[in-house]
Amino acid sequence: MSVRSMTGFGKARGSVGDGWSADIVVRSVNHRFLDLTFKVRETEAALESVLRRALTKRLARGKVEVTLRLKRLATAGAEIAVDEALLEALLSRLQDLSQKYPVSGRLEARDLLAFPQILSVESASTDFSPEELVAVESLAEEAAGALVAMRKEEGKLIEADLLDRVDFLKTKLAGLSARRDEIVRTVHEILRERVKVLFQGVEFDASRLEQEAVLAADRSDVAEELSRLSGHLEQFADLVANSSEPVGKKLDFLSQEILRELNTLGSKARDLQLIREVLEMKSEIEKVREQVQNVE
């Protein structure tokens, strides 16, 4: 499974049994989790669970909007509901008024349209057969497949960009690793020189001073950070290139760990070149983190 983006678009159109045609449109953007939103008519609410089942099979992350448009191929029956109790009350009231005022107590059929409380048009119930439910799910899977295909295409660009950036970080790290002994010696010398300047004319035990300088240099050693960074970068590249499942969350976590190690490395730095290299690597890993936010 290659890296997949979380942004994309997919659609499908087809018949649903003999009585319906359907259009399903799926759009997705970045999100930490899988967040599905459905736009269906109230009479078709029973299909939401079918759509959800189809989408969760194919997607792991992203804010996904699913729109379903069903069109009935044959004219559907409708029922006219009449509130006869209300109609009788109205006629009775009009009869009473006609005896006191010049008001007719008769109603024409068209007059009933002025009282929406009396007349209502109710669509025939929408009950979907098992075959129609299967057809809707099949169309939803087709739309999801189109969305995934677009995500994969964009994912290829993201994958190439991430691997290029990781290679850049590896190159920088190799340079730091090659200079590790030099960095430690530099720290050692800096500490010795500072002590001499601060305590000129003061008698010191040379061996004790040397011991403290070695301990301070050891605390400034960056070997552990370099080793962990190397491991994190190798794991990151392997996940990008070879993972068989969605890796967005893992890559996000790893990029945070890499940044944490770089911060520690920077806090230990007593070498100007090391500080510059760490700042450049931190800038690069921030770009990686931004890109990872779009990985499923």
Backbone hydrogen bonds, N-H to C=O, Kabsch-Sander energy under -0.5 kcal/mol:
donor,donor_aa,acceptor,acceptor_aa,energy
5,S,151,R,-2.1
6,M,294,N,-1.4
8,G,28,S,-1.7
10,G,26,V,-2.5
12,A,24,I,-2.2
14,G,22,A,-2.0
16,V,20,W,-2.7
17,G,15,S,-0.5
19,G,16,V,-0.5
20,W,16,V,-1.1
21,S,71,K,-2.3
22,A,14,G,-3.1
23,D,69,R,-2.1
24,I,12,A,-2.8
25,V,67,T,-2.4
26,V,10,G,-3.5
27,R,65,E,-2.3
28,S,8,G,-2.1
29,V,63,K,-1.8
35,D,33,F,-0.8
35,D,62,G,-2.7
36,L,34,L,-0.6
37,T,64,V,-2.7
39,K,66,V,-3.0
40,V,38,F,-0.6
44,E,41,R,-1.8
45,A,42,E,-1.4
47,L,44,E,-2.2
48,E,45,A,-1.7
51,L,47,L,-2.3
52,R,48,E,-2.7
53,R,49,S,-2.2
54,A,50,V,-1.8
55,L,51,L,-2.3
56,T,52,R,-2.6
57,K,53,R,-0.9
58,R,54,A,-0.6
58,R,55,L,-1.1
59,L,55,L,-1.9
62,G,33,F,-2.0
63,K,29,V,-2.2
64,V,35,D,-3.0
64,V,62,G,-0.8
65,E,27,R,-3.0
66,V,37,T,-3.4
66,V,64,V,-0.5
67,T,25,V,-2.9
67,T,65,E,-0.5
68,L,39,K,-2.3
69,R,23,D,-2.6
70,L,68,L,-0.5
71,K,21,S,-2.8
73,L,19,G,-3.0
74,A,19,G,-0.7
79,E,122,E,-3.1
81,A,79,E,-0.7
81,A,120,S,-3.2
83,D,118,I,-2.3
84,E,82,V,-1.5
87,L,83,D,-2.3
88,E,84,E,-2.8
89,A,85,A,-2.0
90,L,86,L,-2.2
91,L,87,L,-2.6
92,S,88,E,-2.4
93,R,89,A,-2.1
94,L,90,L,-2.5
95,Q,91,L,-2.2
96,D,92,S,-2.0
97,L,93,R,-2.2
98,S,94,L,-2.3
99,Q,95,Q,-0.8
99,Q,96,D,-0.7
100,K,96,D,-0.6
100,K,97,L,-1.0
101,Y,97,L,-3.2
103,V,101,Y,-2.9
111,D,108,E,-0.8
112,L,108,E,-0.7
112,L,109,A,-1.1
113,L,110,R,-1.1
114,A,111,D,-1.5
115,F,112,L,-1.8
118,I,115,F,-2.0
119,L,115,F,-1.2
120,S,81,A,-1.9
122,E,79,E,-3.2
122,E,120,S,-0.6
123,S,121,V,-0.5
124,A,77,G,-1.6
127,D,125,S,-0.8
128,F,126,T,-0.5
133,L,129,S,-2.2
134,V,130,P,-2.1
135,A,131,E,-2.0
136,V,132,E,-2.3
137,E,133,L,-2.3
138,S,134,V,-2.2
139,L,135,A,-2.1
140,A,136,V,-2.4
141,E,137,E,-2.3
142,E,138,S,-1.8
143,A,139,L,-2.4
144,A,140,A,-2.5
145,G,141,E,-2.4
146,A,142,E,-1.9
147,L,143,A,-2.1
148,V,144,A,-2.7
149,A,145,G,-2.2
150,M,146,A,-1.8
151,R,147,L,-2.4
152,K,148,V,-2.5
153,E,149,A,-1.9
154,E,150,M,-2.2
155,G,151,R,-2.3
156,K,152,K,-1.7
157,L,153,E,-0.9
158,I,154,E,-1.8
159,E,155,G,-3.1
160,A,156,K,-2.1
161,D,157,L,-2.1
162,L,158,I,-2.8
163,L,159,E,-2.5
164,D,160,A,-2.0
165,R,161,D,-2.1
166,V,162,L,-2.6
167,D,163,L,-2.3
168,F,164,D,-1.9
169,L,165,R,-2.2
170,K,166,V,-2.6
171,T,167,D,-2.3
172,K,168,F,-2.2
173,L,169,L,-2.6
174,A,170,K,-2.6
175,G,171,T,-1.7
176,L,172,K,-1.9
177,S,173,L,-2.8
178,A,174,A,-2.0
179,R,175,G,-1.0
180,R,177,S,-1.2
183,I,179,R,-2.8
184,V,180,R,-2.3
185,R,181,D,-2.4
186,T,182,E,-2.4
187,V,183,I,-2.3
188,H,184,V,-2.4
189,E,185,R,-2.5
190,I,186,T,-2.6
191,L,187,V,-2.4
192,R,188,H,-2.1
193,E,189,E,-2.5
194,R,190,I,-2.3
195,V,191,L,-2.2
196,K,192,R,-2.0
197,V,193,E,-2.1
198,L,194,R,-2.7
199,F,195,V,-2.2
200,Q,197,V,-0.8
202,V,199,F,-1.8
206,A,204,F,-0.8
209,L,205,D,-2.8
210,E,206,A,-2.3
211,Q,207,S,-2.2
212,E,208,R,-2.4
213,A,209,L,-2.2
214,V,210,E,-2.1
215,L,211,Q,-2.3
216,A,212,E,-2.6
217,A,213,A,-2.3
218,D,214,V,-2.4
219,R,215,L,-2.1
220,S,216,A,-1.1
221,D,218,D,-1.3
226,L,222,V,-2.4
227,S,223,A,-2.3
228,R,224,E,-2.6
229,L,225,E,-2.5
230,S,226,L,-2.1
231,G,227,S,-2.1
232,H,228,R,-2.7
233,L,229,L,-2.5
234,E,230,S,-2.0
235,Q,231,G,-2.3
236,F,232,H,-2.6
237,A,233,L,-2.4
238,D,234,E,-2.1
239,L,235,Q,-2.4
240,V,236,F,-2.2
241,A,237,A,-2.2
242,N,238,D,-2.8
243,S,239,L,-1.4
251,L,247,V,-2.8
252,D,248,G,-2.2
253,F,249,K,-2.2
254,L,250,K,-2.7
255,S,251,L,-2.5
256,Q,252,D,-1.7
257,E,253,F,-2.1
258,I,254,L,-2.6
259,L,255,S,-2.1
260,R,256,Q,-2.2
261,E,257,E,-2.3
262,L,258,I,-2.2
263,N,259,L,-2.2
264,T,260,R,-2.1
265,L,261,E,-2.7
266,G,262,L,-2.6
267,S,263,N,-2.1
268,K,264,T,-1.3
269,A,265,L,-0.8
275,I,271,D,-2.4
276,R,272,L,-2.1
277,E,273,Q,-2.4
278,V,274,L,-2.6
279,L,275,I,-2.2
280,E,276,R,-2.0
281,M,277,E,-2.3
282,K,278,V,-2.5
283,S,279,L,-2.0
284,E,280,E,-1.7
285,I,281,M,-2.5
286,E,282,K,-1.7
287,K,283,S,-1.2
288,V,284,E,-1.9
289,R,285,I,-2.5
290,E,286,E,-2.0
291,Q,287,K,-2.0
292,V,288,V,-2.6
293,Q,289,R,-1.2
294,N,291,Q,-1.7
295,V,292,V,-2.3
296,E,4,R,-3.2
